[in-house]
Amino acid sequence: MWNSVFREHQQVSPMCLGFLQWDQHSEEQWGLGWRERAICNKCTYKSSMFNMFKEIVNKSPGRKAADINRGLQVGLTQVSMGNAGLRKFLLSASIPAPSTKGMQTVSNKVCKEIIQENILDMRCRRQKLREINIARGNPPDIIDVKGDGSYNNQQQRGRMGQLFTDVLESI
């Protein structure tokens, strides 16, 4: 990015000895991604806007999604923190947080894609289990399942420790 800006500045105003710097008045926030442009402190040169993030190609019309925003929402599905908690976290670290509406929109799109991926993954797993059952000579639609659980016990006097018993159940 900087190399192309230096070359363009030299071509537009070859005699200028000014320094290129970020134009803080024209920067745009796109979730956690930013769009920036360079300006010269001596002449009137302004570069075109550059994305400081990778874009994801959309099938729908409109602006392309920022990779960092989609990745952030995928990560949030794996932890117990939601969009509101992330905003508090970012703001407490003096990082400009994305808008709540924008985060929720991206979250809705990502969750639909995760559901579709889970459906495809479970379909593949069921197919592999069928193949394993057929190779073993078992009926293809019966799947052996084990689950673990616990039963509550009544507290006994004088005994310290947990009040449950671990069990492993075959279904």
N, CA, C and O atoms as a DFTB+ gen file, in Angstrom:
684 C
 N C O
     1  1       0.811      -1.177       0.000
     2  2       0.000       0.000       0.000
     3  2       0.871       1.264       0.000
     4  3       0.679       2.158      -0.824
     5  1       1.822       1.326       0.924
     6  2       2.654       2.526       1.001
     7  2       3.473       2.734      -0.264
     8  3       3.649       3.870      -0.705
     9  1       3.980       1.645      -0.858
    10  2       4.774       1.790      -2.081
    11  2       3.953       2.426      -3.192
    12  3       4.437       3.321      -3.884
    13  1       2.716       1.974      -3.369
    14  2       1.877       2.555      -4.421
    15  2       1.538       4.015      -4.106
    16  3       1.460       4.838      -5.017
    17  1       1.339       4.341      -2.837
    18  2       1.047       5.726      -2.449
    19  2       2.268       6.613      -2.699
    20  3       2.122       7.728      -3.200
    21  1       3.471       6.137      -2.359
    22  2       4.693       6.924      -2.616
    23  2       4.862       7.192      -4.107
    24  3       5.152       8.315      -4.518
    25  1       4.674       6.129      -4.923
    26  2       4.823       6.294      -6.374
    27  2       3.803       7.287      -6.923
    28  3       4.147       8.166      -7.713
    29  1       2.552       7.143      -6.502
    30  2       1.499       8.035      -6.988
    31  2       1.768       9.480      -6.562
    32  3       1.543      10.404      -7.343
    33  1       2.241       9.682      -5.342
    34  2       2.548      11.027      -4.858
    35  2       3.683      11.639      -5.670
    36  3       3.643      12.825      -5.999
    37  1       4.692      10.841      -5.994
    38  2       5.815      11.334      -6.814
    39  2       5.349      11.723      -8.214
    40  3       5.837      12.700      -8.781
    41  1       4.406      10.962      -8.773
    42  2       3.908      11.263     -10.116
    43  2       3.011      12.497     -10.121
    44  3       3.081      13.309     -11.044
    45  1       2.175      12.644      -9.106
    46  2       1.239      13.769      -9.056
    47  2       1.976      15.072      -8.767
    48  3       1.741      16.075      -9.441
    49  1       2.853      15.072      -7.785
    50  2       3.609      16.286      -7.451
    51  2       5.072      15.914      -7.234
    52  3       5.491      15.661      -6.105
    53  1       5.862      15.881      -8.336
    54  2       7.251      15.415      -8.254
    55  2       8.180      16.332      -7.453
    56  3       9.212      15.868      -6.968
    57  1       7.854      17.592      -7.301
    58  2       8.737      18.514      -6.597
    59  2       8.409      18.633      -5.101
    60  3       9.110      19.336      -4.373
    61  1       7.374      17.967      -4.646
    62  2       6.940      18.077      -3.247
    63  2       7.905      17.319      -2.337
    64  3       8.292      16.190      -2.640
    65  1       8.290      17.936      -1.230
    66  2       9.171      17.315      -0.250
    67  2       8.436      17.016       1.063
    68  3       9.060      16.831       2.108
    69  1       7.102      16.974       0.990
    70  2       6.301      16.742       2.191
    71  2       6.310      15.281       2.616
    72  3       6.794      14.406       1.898
    73  1       5.764      15.043       3.798
    74  2       5.681      13.694       4.351
    75  2       4.256      13.176       4.221
    76  3       3.286      13.911       4.407
    77  1       4.158      11.900       3.898
    78  2       2.847      11.263       3.828
    79  2       2.462      10.757       5.209
    80  3       3.289      10.214       5.942
    81  1       1.201      10.942       5.547
    82  2       0.706      10.480       6.843
    83  2      -0.748      10.049       6.691
    84  3      -1.393      10.337       5.683
    85  1      -1.254       9.354       7.712
    86  2      -2.650       8.923       7.693
    87  2      -3.564      10.138       7.800
    88  3      -3.287      11.072       8.552
    89  1      -4.643      10.116       7.049
    90  2      -5.666      11.154       7.145
    91  2      -6.684      10.707       8.192
    92  3      -7.603       9.947       7.886
    93  1      -6.520      11.177       9.415
    94  2      -7.368      10.721      10.514
    95  2      -8.795      11.243      10.418
    96  3      -9.691      10.705      11.069
    97  1      -9.019      12.271       9.626
    98  2     -10.367      12.837       9.504
    99  2     -11.236      12.050       8.526
   100  3     -12.462      12.157       8.565
   101  1     -10.620      11.269       7.661
   102  2     -11.417      10.534       6.673
   103  2     -11.419       9.026       6.905
   104  3     -11.942       8.283       6.073
   105  1     -10.850       8.558       8.010
   106  2     -10.832       7.116       8.255
   107  2     -12.244       6.618       8.542
   108  3     -13.062       7.331       9.122
   109  1     -12.514       5.383       8.127
   110  2     -13.832       4.783       8.298
   111  2     -13.681       3.468       9.040
   112  3     -12.813       2.653       8.727
   113  1     -14.543       3.277      10.032
   114  2     -14.543       2.018      10.777
   115  2     -15.577       1.096      10.157
   116  3     -16.696       1.516       9.861
   117  1     -15.200      -0.161       9.962
   118  2     -16.098      -1.185       9.438
   119  2     -16.006      -2.367      10.391
   120  3     -15.259      -3.312      10.141
   121  1     -16.765      -2.318      11.487
   122  2     -16.642      -3.337      12.525
   123  2     -15.324      -3.147      13.248
   124  3     -15.074      -2.092      13.830
   125  1     -14.477      -4.173      13.210
   126  2     -13.131      -4.045      13.772
   127  2     -12.108      -3.686      12.701
   128  3     -10.934      -3.487      13.012
   129  1     -12.537      -3.601      11.450
   130  2     -11.649      -3.224      10.354
   131  2     -11.733      -1.727      10.087
   132  3     -12.708      -1.072      10.456
   133  1     -10.706      -1.200       9.447
   134  2     -10.647       0.227       9.164
   135  2     -10.282       0.453       7.711
   136  3      -9.571      -0.345       7.101
   137  1     -10.784       1.562       7.161
   138  2     -10.385       2.043       5.837
   139  2      -9.635       3.349       6.051
   140  3     -10.095       4.240       6.765
   141  1      -8.475       3.444       5.419
   142  2      -7.607       4.605       5.636
   143  2      -7.149       5.166       4.296
   144  3      -7.224       4.501       3.263
   145  1      -6.678       6.400       4.340
   146  2      -6.007       6.993       3.190
   147  2      -4.867       7.864       3.673
   148  3      -4.855       8.331       4.812
   149  1      -3.904       8.074       2.779
   150  2      -2.732       8.886       3.111
   151  2      -2.888      10.276       2.507
   152  3      -3.484      10.445       1.443
   153  1      -2.343      11.268       3.205
   154  2      -2.317      12.638       2.696
   155  2      -0.907      13.188       2.880
   156  3      -0.133      12.700       3.703
   157  1      -0.597      14.206       2.101
   158  2       0.698      14.877       2.212
   159  2       0.525      16.112       3.095
   160  3      -0.487      16.808       3.013
   161  1       1.522      16.373       3.937
   162  2       1.412      17.525       4.838
   163  2       1.827      18.840       4.171
   164  3       1.665      19.904       4.769
   165  1       2.364      18.788       2.929
   166  2       2.783      20.013       2.236
   167  2       1.865      20.356       1.060
   168  3       1.465      21.509       0.897
   169  1       1.536      19.358       0.244
   170  2       0.700      19.621      -0.932
   171  2      -0.719      19.098      -0.684
   172  3      -1.052      18.698       0.431
   173  1      -1.543      19.104      -1.720
   174  2      -2.951      18.703      -1.579
   175  2      -3.185      17.243      -1.931
   176  3      -4.326      16.844      -2.162
   177  1      -2.140      16.447      -1.977
   178  2      -2.291      15.042      -2.380
   179  2      -3.100      14.251      -1.346
   180  3      -2.868      14.344      -0.141
   181  1      -4.060      13.468      -1.860
   182  2      -4.825      12.515      -1.050
   183  2      -4.901      11.213      -1.840
   184  3      -5.282      11.214      -3.010
   185  1      -4.543      10.123      -1.211
   186  2      -4.614       8.825      -1.892
   187  2      -6.051       8.312      -1.860
   188  3      -6.914       8.878      -1.189
   189  1      -6.284       7.248      -2.587
   190  2      -7.590       6.594      -2.506
   191  2      -7.664       5.823      -1.188
   192  3      -6.650       5.629      -0.519
   193  1      -8.850       5.393      -0.826
   194  2      -9.049       4.670       0.435
   195  2      -8.525       3.245       0.301
   196  3      -8.704       2.602      -0.734
   197  1      -7.875       2.759       1.358
   198  2      -7.352       1.397       1.406
   199  2      -8.000       0.654       2.566
   200  3      -8.141       1.188       3.666
   201  1      -8.391      -0.586       2.300
   202  2      -8.931      -1.432       3.365
   203  2      -7.783      -1.988       4.193
   204  3      -6.801      -2.485       3.642
   205  1      -7.900      -1.907       5.492
   206  2      -6.911      -2.494       6.394
   207  2      -7.369      -3.879       6.857
   208  3      -7.017      -4.333       7.946
   209  1      -8.152      -4.529       6.017
   210  2      -8.675      -5.858       6.317
   211  2      -8.907      -6.596       5.009
   212  3      -8.964      -5.985       3.942
   213  1      -9.039      -7.904       5.097
   214  2      -9.374      -8.706       3.925
   215  2     -10.884      -8.722       3.772
   216  3     -11.618      -8.746       4.760
   217  1     -11.344      -8.710       2.527
   218  2     -12.775      -8.754       2.268
   219  2     -13.203     -10.158       1.885
   220  3     -12.438     -10.912       1.283
   221  1     -14.436     -10.502       2.241
   222  2     -15.024     -11.781       1.863
   223  2     -15.991     -11.514       0.723
   224  3     -16.819     -10.607       0.808
   225  1     -15.893     -12.294      -0.337
   226  2     -16.756     -12.106      -1.496
   227  2     -18.173     -12.546      -1.137
   228  3     -18.380     -13.661      -0.657
   229  1     -19.137     -11.673      -1.369
   230  2     -20.542     -11.965      -1.103
   231  2     -21.255     -12.314      -2.395
   232  3     -20.868     -11.858      -3.471
   233  1     -22.294     -13.122      -2.285
   234  2     -23.142     -13.389      -3.440
   235  2     -24.199     -12.305      -3.579
   236  3     -24.704     -12.063      -4.675
   237  1     -24.529     -11.661      -2.485
   238  2     -25.560     -10.627      -2.507
   239  2     -24.935      -9.276      -2.859
   240  3     -23.738      -9.070      -2.656
   241  1     -25.744      -8.360      -3.384
   242  2     -25.206      -7.038      -3.698
   243  2     -24.906      -6.256      -2.426
   244  3     -25.438      -6.553      -1.357
   245  1     -24.062      -5.269      -2.558
   246  2     -23.717      -4.438      -1.408
   247  2     -22.259      -4.575      -1.043
   248  3     -21.470      -5.211      -1.741
   249  1     -21.933      -3.968       0.055
   250  2     -20.550      -3.941       0.521
   251  2     -20.099      -5.330       0.955
   252  3     -20.870      -6.097       1.533
   253  1     -18.839      -5.640       0.668
   254  2     -18.282      -6.937       1.049
   255  2     -17.991      -6.958       2.543
   256  3     -17.643      -5.941       3.142
   257  1     -18.142      -8.139       3.128
   258  2     -17.923      -8.280       4.571
   259  2     -16.427      -8.300       4.872
   260  3     -15.622      -8.772       4.069
   261  1     -16.078      -7.783       6.035
   262  2     -14.687      -7.813       6.491
   263  2     -14.407      -9.164       7.134
   264  3     -15.190      -9.653       7.948
   265  1     -13.292      -9.754       6.760
   266  2     -12.897     -11.067       7.268
   267  2     -12.775     -11.055       8.792
   268  3     -13.161     -12.022       9.449
   269  1     -12.251      -9.984       9.349
   270  2     -12.046      -9.915      10.797
   271  2     -13.376      -9.941      11.545
   272  3     -13.461     -10.519      12.628
   273  1     -14.414      -9.324      10.983
   274  2     -15.717      -9.303      11.653
   275  2     -16.378     -10.675      11.625
   276  3     -16.992     -11.093      12.606
   277  1     -16.251     -11.380      10.492
   278  2     -16.825     -12.730      10.412
   279  2     -16.075     -13.673      11.345
   280  3     -16.690     -14.476      12.045
   281  1     -14.750     -13.576      11.354
   282  2     -13.952     -14.428      12.237
   283  2     -14.247     -14.168      13.704
   284  3     -14.267     -15.095      14.514
   285  1     -14.475     -12.912      14.043
   286  2     -14.812     -12.558      15.415
   287  2     -16.113     -13.232      15.842
   288  3     -16.207     -13.751      16.954
   289  1     -17.110     -13.225      14.970
   290  2     -18.396     -13.838      15.318
   291  2     -18.286     -15.357      15.410
   292  3     -18.952     -15.975      16.240
   293  1     -17.454     -15.963      14.567
   294  2     -17.222     -17.407      14.689
   295  2     -16.586     -17.707      16.039
   296  3     -16.970     -18.669      16.704
   297  1     -15.628     -16.900      16.445
   298  2     -14.990     -17.088      17.743
   299  2     -15.957     -16.888      18.897
   300  3     -15.874     -17.594      19.902
   301  1     -16.874     -15.935      18.766
   302  2     -17.842     -15.691      19.838
   303  2     -18.818     -16.848      20.005
   304  3     -19.386     -17.015      21.084
   305  1     -19.025     -17.647      18.968
   306  2     -19.910     -18.810      19.122
   307  2     -19.254     -19.896      19.956
   308  3     -19.939     -20.800      20.434
   309  1     -17.943     -19.830      20.142
   310  2     -17.221     -20.862      20.882
   311  2     -16.967     -20.495      22.344
   312  3     -16.447     -21.317      23.099
   313  1     -17.319     -19.294      22.751
   314  2     -17.101     -18.862      24.132
   315  2     -18.420     -18.360      24.713
   316  3     -19.399     -18.185      23.988
   317  1     -18.438     -18.135      25.999
   318  2     -19.678     -17.717      26.659
   319  2     -19.885     -16.205      26.641
   320  3     -20.799     -15.707      27.297
   321  1     -19.067     -15.475      25.914
   322  2     -19.214     -14.023      25.825
   323  2     -20.024     -13.693      24.574
   324  3     -19.771     -14.251      23.506
   325  1     -20.979     -12.806      24.698
   326  2     -21.781     -12.388      23.561
   327  2     -21.307     -11.060      23.013
   328  3     -20.238     -10.567      23.371
   329  1     -22.125     -10.484      22.133
   330  2     -21.778      -9.206      21.523
   331  2     -21.680      -8.089      22.557
   332  3     -20.774      -7.258      22.488
   333  1     -22.611      -8.062      23.522
   334  2     -22.582      -7.009      24.547
   335  2     -21.325      -7.130      25.408
   336  3     -20.698      -6.123      25.737
   337  1     -20.958      -8.352      25.769
   338  2     -19.748      -8.558      26.566
   339  2     -18.495      -8.166      25.808
   340  3     -17.568      -7.598      26.385
   341  1     -18.463      -8.468      24.509
   342  2     -17.306      -8.090      23.700
   343  2     -17.196      -6.573      23.599
   344  3     -16.098      -6.022      23.677
   345  1     -18.331      -5.896      23.425
   346  2     -18.306      -4.430      23.367
   347  2     -17.748      -3.843      24.665
   348  3     -16.932      -2.922      24.628
   349  1     -18.184      -4.369      25.809
   350  2     -17.660      -3.889      27.097
   351  2     -16.162      -4.134      27.190
   352  3     -15.411      -3.280      27.662
   353  1     -15.738      -5.299      26.740
   354  2     -14.320      -5.661      26.769
   355  2     -13.503      -4.692      25.915
   356  3     -12.480      -4.181      26.371
   357  1     -13.942      -4.435      24.685
   358  2     -13.207      -3.539      23.792
   359  2     -13.203      -2.108      24.324
   360  3     -12.164      -1.447      24.330
   361  1     -14.356      -1.635      24.767
   362  2     -14.435      -0.259      25.256
   363  2     -13.613      -0.052      26.522
   364  3     -13.059       1.028      26.725
   365  1     -13.526      -1.065      27.372
   366  2     -12.706      -0.926      28.580
   367  2     -11.221      -0.902      28.251
   368  3     -10.416      -0.434      29.057
   369  1     -10.848      -1.402      27.074
   370  2      -9.456      -1.349      26.631
   371  2      -9.206      -0.155      25.713
   372  3      -8.156      -0.073      25.076
   373  1     -10.164       0.771      25.642
   374  2     -10.085       1.982      24.801
   375  2      -9.938       1.650      23.323
   376  3      -9.259       2.362      22.583
   377  1     -10.579       0.562      22.896
   378  2     -10.614       0.186      21.485
   379  2     -12.011       0.512      20.979
   380  3     -12.991       0.073      21.581
   381  1     -12.138       1.273      19.885
   382  2     -13.479       1.596      19.379
   383  2     -14.233       0.315      19.016
   384  3     -13.775      -0.477      18.193
   385  1     -15.374       0.131      19.631
   386  2     -16.154      -1.091      19.421
   387  2     -17.092      -0.916      18.231
   388  3     -17.573       0.189      17.979
   389  1     -17.354      -1.998      17.497
   390  2     -18.333      -1.931      16.413
   391  2     -19.730      -1.670      16.975
   392  3     -19.973      -1.838      18.170
   393  1     -20.635      -1.262      16.101
   394  2     -22.003      -1.006      16.546
   395  2     -22.688      -2.320      16.913
   396  3     -22.373      -3.376      16.363
   397  1     -23.620      -2.237      17.841
   398  2     -24.347      -3.425      18.287
   399  2     -25.148      -4.018      17.140
   400  3     -25.176      -5.236      16.964
   401  1     -25.800      -3.166      16.359
   402  2     -26.616      -3.641      15.236
   403  2     -25.751      -4.339      14.193
   404  3     -26.123      -5.397      13.687
   405  1     -24.607      -3.756      13.872
   406  2     -23.711      -4.372      12.895
   407  2     -23.192      -5.721      13.361
   408  3     -23.116      -6.670      12.580
   409  1     -22.835      -5.804      14.640
   410  2     -22.347      -7.076      15.182
   411  2     -23.447      -8.130      15.151
   412  3     -23.179      -9.291      14.842
   413  1     -24.683      -7.740      15.468
   414  2     -25.786      -8.696      15.479
   415  2     -26.105      -9.172      14.068
   416  3     -26.433     -10.343      13.874
   417  1     -26.016      -8.287      13.083
   418  2     -26.266      -8.672      11.694
   419  2     -25.258      -9.713      11.233
   420  3     -25.631     -10.724      10.637
   421  1     -23.986      -9.468      11.509
   422  2     -22.944     -10.428      11.130
   423  2     -23.125     -11.728      11.901
   424  3     -22.924     -12.810      11.351
   425  1     -23.504     -11.628      13.174
   426  2     -23.722     -12.814      14.001
   427  2     -24.829     -13.685      13.426
   428  3     -24.694     -14.908      13.386
   429  1     -25.915     -13.076      12.983
   430  2     -27.018     -13.840      12.397
   431  2     -26.579     -14.577      11.139
   432  3     -26.946     -15.734      10.935
   433  1     -25.794     -13.910      10.293
   434  2     -25.317     -14.559       9.068
   435  2     -24.374     -15.712       9.390
   436  3     -24.473     -16.786       8.796
   437  1     -23.466     -15.490      10.325
   438  2     -22.482     -16.517      10.679
   439  2     -23.163     -17.721      11.308
   440  3     -22.807     -18.861      11.011
   441  1     -24.140     -17.478      12.177
   442  2     -24.820     -18.597      12.845
   443  2     -25.569     -19.465      11.845
   444  3     -25.607     -20.685      12.002
   445  1     -26.166     -18.864      10.823
   446  2     -26.835     -19.656       9.780
   447  2     -25.829     -20.541       9.060
   448  3     -26.114     -21.704       8.775
   449  1     -24.657     -19.997       8.765
   450  2     -23.629     -20.786       8.083
   451  2     -23.102     -21.901       8.982
   452  3     -22.829     -23.001       8.502
   453  1     -22.956     -21.631      10.280
   454  2     -22.487     -22.660      11.215
   455  2     -23.503     -23.785      11.309
   456  3     -23.126     -24.956      11.363
   457  1     -24.784     -23.448      11.332
   458  2     -25.828     -24.479      11.373
   459  2     -25.750     -25.351      10.132
   460  3     -25.851     -26.574      10.231
   461  1     -25.570     -24.744       8.963
   462  2     -25.466     -25.522       7.722
   463  2     -24.240     -26.430       7.745
   464  3     -24.313     -27.582       7.317
   465  1     -23.118     -25.921       8.242
   466  2     -21.907     -26.746       8.337
   467  2     -22.103     -27.904       9.303
   468  3     -21.643     -29.015       9.039
   469  1     -22.784     -27.655      10.425
   470  2     -23.052     -28.730      11.383
   471  2     -23.938     -29.806      10.779
   472  3     -23.719     -30.995      11.012
   473  1     -24.938     -29.399      10.006
   474  2     -25.821     -30.373       9.352
   475  2     -25.019     -31.237       8.389
   476  3     -25.174     -32.458       8.375
   477  1     -24.160     -30.613       7.581
   478  2     -23.332     -31.382       6.639
   479  2     -22.361     -32.300       7.374
   480  3     -22.156     -33.442       6.964
   481  1     -21.760     -31.804       8.462
   482  2     -20.811     -32.604       9.226
   483  2     -21.495     -33.812       9.857
   484  3     -20.952     -34.916       9.823
   485  1     -22.672     -33.617      10.427
   486  2     -23.393     -34.743      11.037
   487  2     -23.836     -35.750       9.984
   488  3     -23.865     -36.950      10.254
   489  1     -24.180     -35.281       8.794
   490  2     -24.544     -36.190       7.705
   491  2     -23.349     -37.072       7.339
   492  3     -23.500     -38.277       7.139
   493  1     -22.170     -36.472       7.252
   494  2     -20.955     -37.246       6.942
   495  2     -20.637     -38.236       8.059
   496  3     -20.246     -39.371       7.786
   497  1     -20.801     -37.817       9.311
   498  2     -20.532     -38.722      10.432
   499  2     -21.494     -39.906      10.436
   500  3     -21.086     -41.039      10.694
   501  1     -22.773     -39.649      10.151
   502  2     -23.739     -40.754      10.102
   503  2     -23.391     -41.725       8.982
   504  3     -23.516     -42.939       9.145
   505  1     -22.955     -41.188       7.845
   506  2     -22.575     -42.046       6.724
   507  2     -21.368     -42.908       7.092
   508  3     -21.329     -44.091       6.754
   509  1     -20.388     -42.329       7.778
   510  2     -19.216     -43.110       8.201
   511  2     -19.606     -44.192       9.199
   512  3     -19.091     -45.308       9.135
   513  1     -20.520     -43.868      10.130
   514  2     -20.985     -44.871      11.088
   515  2     -21.715     -46.015      10.386
   516  3     -21.563     -47.175      10.770
   517  1     -22.501     -45.696       9.366
   518  2     -23.173     -46.749       8.592
   519  2     -22.147     -47.661       7.925
   520  3     -22.277     -48.885       7.949
   521  1     -21.119     -47.042       7.329
   522  2     -20.081     -47.839       6.663
   523  2     -19.348     -48.728       7.662
   524  3     -19.043     -49.881       7.357
   525  1     -19.062     -48.201       8.854
   526  2     -18.390     -49.006       9.887
   527  2     -19.281     -50.159      10.325
   528  3     -18.807     -51.286      10.467
   529  1     -20.578     -49.891      10.543
   530  2     -21.504     -50.955      10.942
   531  2     -21.620     -52.028       9.868
   532  3     -21.665     -53.215      10.193
   533  1     -21.669     -51.644       8.615
   534  2     -21.752     -52.622       7.521
   535  2     -20.475     -53.451       7.476
   536  3     -20.533     -54.666       7.281
   537  1     -19.316     -52.804       7.655
   538  2     -18.046     -53.540       7.646
   539  2     -17.958     -54.519       8.815
   540  3     -17.334     -55.572       8.684
   541  1     -18.567     -54.195       9.946
   542  2     -18.566     -55.088      11.109
   543  2     -19.641     -56.172      11.021
   544  3     -19.633     -57.127      11.799
   545  1     -20.556     -56.019      10.079
   546  2     -21.643     -56.979       9.958
   547  2     -22.832     -56.644      10.833
   548  3     -23.704     -57.489      11.033
   549  1     -22.889     -55.443      11.354
   550  2     -24.013     -54.999      12.184
   551  2     -25.062     -54.317      11.314
   552  3     -24.756     -53.897      10.198
   553  1     -26.299     -54.200      11.809
   554  2     -27.303     -53.438      11.060
   555  2     -26.839     -51.990      10.882
   556  3     -26.325     -51.391      11.827
   557  1     -27.012     -51.419       9.690
   558  2     -26.453     -50.083       9.421
   559  2     -27.128     -48.947      10.187
   560  3     -26.529     -47.885      10.352
   561  1     -28.368     -49.146      10.661
   562  2     -29.085     -48.048      11.302
   563  2     -28.988     -48.047      12.824
   564  3     -29.523     -47.145      13.468
   565  1     -28.317     -49.037      13.414
   566  2     -28.181     -49.092      14.866
   567  2     -26.803     -48.561      15.248
   568  3     -25.783     -49.005      14.721
   569  1     -26.791     -47.607      16.169
   570  2     -25.537     -46.985      16.595
   571  2     -25.384     -47.195      18.093
   572  3     -26.279     -46.848      18.864
   573  1     -24.253     -47.761      18.509
   574  2     -23.965     -47.922      19.934
   575  2     -23.568     -46.568      20.516
   576  3     -22.701     -45.877      19.979
   577  1     -24.205     -46.205      21.606
   578  2     -23.958     -44.909      22.228
   579  2     -23.686     -45.114      23.709
   580  3     -24.344     -45.923      24.362
   581  1     -22.722     -44.385      24.230
   582  2     -22.457     -44.370      25.666
   583  2     -22.556     -42.933      26.146
   584  3     -22.140     -42.000      25.458
   585  1     -23.105     -42.775      27.320
   586  2     -23.217     -41.445      27.900
   587  2     -22.790     -41.475      29.345
   588  3     -23.001     -42.469      30.039
   589  1     -22.200     -40.409      29.800
   590  2     -21.825     -40.365      31.207
   591  2     -22.742     -39.392      31.936
   592  3     -23.247     -38.432      31.354
   593  1     -22.938     -39.654      33.184
   594  2     -23.824     -38.838      33.991
   595  2     -23.445     -38.950      35.442
   596  3     -22.377     -39.462      35.778
   597  1     -24.311     -38.476      36.298
   598  2     -24.045     -38.572      37.733
   599  2     -25.361     -38.679      38.480
   600  3     -26.390     -38.170      38.037
   601  1     -25.307     -39.351      39.624
   602  2     -26.451     -39.469      40.512
   603  2     -26.125     -38.737      41.797
   604  3     -25.006     -38.817      42.303
   605  1     -27.104     -38.025      42.319
   606  2     -26.904     -37.341      43.604
   607  2     -26.983     -38.347      44.739
   608  3     -27.841     -39.230      44.728
   609  1     -26.110     -38.225      45.700
   610  2     -26.125     -39.042      46.913
   611  2     -26.515     -38.160      48.089
   612  3     -26.288     -36.950      48.085
   613  1     -27.091     -38.779      49.068
   614  2     -27.373     -38.030      50.286
   615  2     -26.076     -37.831      51.049
   616  3     -25.196     -38.692      51.053
   617  1     -25.979     -36.692      51.685
   618  2     -24.762     -36.396      52.440
   619  2     -24.684     -37.290      53.678
   620  3     -25.663     -37.471      54.402
   621  1     -23.500     -37.837      53.894
   622  2     -23.274     -38.665      55.076
   623  2     -22.443     -37.873      56.061
   624  3     -21.514     -37.159      55.682
   625  1     -22.787     -38.007      57.322
   626  2     -22.071     -37.241      58.343
   627  2     -20.632     -37.701      58.455
   628  3     -20.331     -38.894      58.416
   629  1     -19.759     -36.732      58.594
   630  2     -18.363     -37.052      58.826
   631  2     -17.584     -37.361      57.558
   632  3     -16.388     -37.642      57.635
   633  1     -18.217     -37.319      56.404
   634  2     -17.498     -37.605      55.154
   635  2     -17.421     -36.342      54.311
   636  3     -18.438     -35.711      54.021
   637  1     -16.224     -35.988      53.927
   638  2     -16.024     -34.825      53.073
   639  2     -15.981     -35.292      51.627
   640  3     -15.666     -36.453      51.363
   641  1     -16.287     -34.423      50.701
   642  2     -16.161     -34.767      49.289
   643  2     -17.417     -34.426      48.509
   644  3     -18.332     -33.775      49.012
   645  1     -17.433     -34.882      47.275
   646  2     -18.541     -34.600      46.378
   647  2     -19.746     -35.457      46.729
   648  3     -19.606     -36.557      47.262
   649  1     -20.922     -34.945      46.428
   650  2     -22.152     -35.641      46.757
   651  2     -22.782     -36.260      45.508
   652  3     -23.996     -36.174      45.326
   653  1     -21.981     -36.876      44.654
   654  2     -22.551     -37.559      43.497
   655  2     -21.669     -38.733      43.125
   656  3     -20.512     -38.822      43.536
   657  1     -22.237     -39.627      42.341
   658  2     -21.518     -40.797      41.863
   659  2     -21.477     -40.736      40.345
   660  3     -22.513     -40.570      39.701
   661  1     -20.277     -40.870      39.765
   662  2     -20.150     -40.916      38.310
   663  2     -20.641     -42.247      37.797
   664  3     -20.391     -43.286      38.409
   665  1     -21.344     -42.225      36.670
   666  2     -21.802     -43.460      36.035
   667  2     -21.557     -43.360      34.545
   668  3     -21.498     -42.263      33.989
   669  1     -21.414     -44.503      33.899
   670  2     -21.287     -44.593      32.456
   671  2     -22.398     -45.500      31.985
   672  3     -22.467     -46.662      32.386
   673  1     -23.270     -44.982      31.138
   674  2     -24.441     -45.729      30.706
   675  2     -24.304     -46.106      29.241
   676  3     -23.905     -45.284      28.417
   677  1     -24.633     -47.344      28.920
   678  2     -24.694     -47.787      27.528
   679  2     -26.145     -47.737      27.084
   680  3     -27.028     -48.288      27.741
   681  1     -26.377     -47.084      25.986
   682  2     -27.750     -46.929      25.493
   683  2     -27.933     -47.798      24.260
   684  3     -29.018     -47.823      23.678
